Amino acid sequence: MSEQALRLGTRRSKLAMAQSGQVADAVRQVTGRPVELVEITTYGDTSREHLAQIGGTGVFVTALRDALLRGEVDFAVHSLKDLPTAQPDELALAAVPVREDPRDVLVARDGLTFEELGAPSPKGTARVGTGSPRRMAQLNAYARSHGLAVETVPIRGNVDSRIGYVRSGELDGVVLAAAGLHRIGRIDEVTEFLPVDTVLPAPARGPSRSNVPRTTRT
């Protein structure tokens, strides 16, 4: 059996590294081969524009896909929801690990729920941050239908910086993916798991996915 390390392409964020680390551990157990994480910066990582402006499809994937096609890595791990529907013929889906919790969650000041944040308050309208137009639309619709006063605010950044907006008082709450908080060990900071009939999760939320070139043999 070859002892040459398999090169796993991954984004540089804490969440991506945790997700890829789990896949690397599984591959080591199955193959007995070492796995090396190769950190790659994507356009979505460097752009400060909101996702609605740059287009969410492929912005976190293209650099990883190109590294695969150039032979710089042997396989790559993505969040399944980030992948474009059409894939290059040269690449194949290798595996979809066990799905994490697909729900969205709220991390709010003072341990409040979304309805408590939106209730009339001397502090004024609650400001809730999210990087997703899907979440913003659903949160705004829910707030209107229940008479809640909530302002949704577009934000970018990693999980630490988003939760930091709440801890600093800049925002009253942020909405994040439960799967990501599970993977980096911060699920205890959740103040509410949002029901799927309030905020419907993104399609393919929860699982990661491994891509390999179709010619790969291990």
Secondary structure, 3 states (H helix, E strand, C coil): CCCCCEEEEEECCHHHHHHHHHHHHHHHHHHCCCEEEEEECCHHHHCCCCHHHHCCCCCCCHHHHHHHHCCCCCEEEEEHHHCCCCCCCCEEEEECCCCCCCCEEEEEHHHCCHHHHHCCCCCCCEEEEECCHHHHHHHHHHHHHCCCCEEEEECCCCHHHHHHHHHCCCCCEEEEEHHHHHHCCCHHHCCEECCCCCCCCCCCCCCEEEEEECCCCC
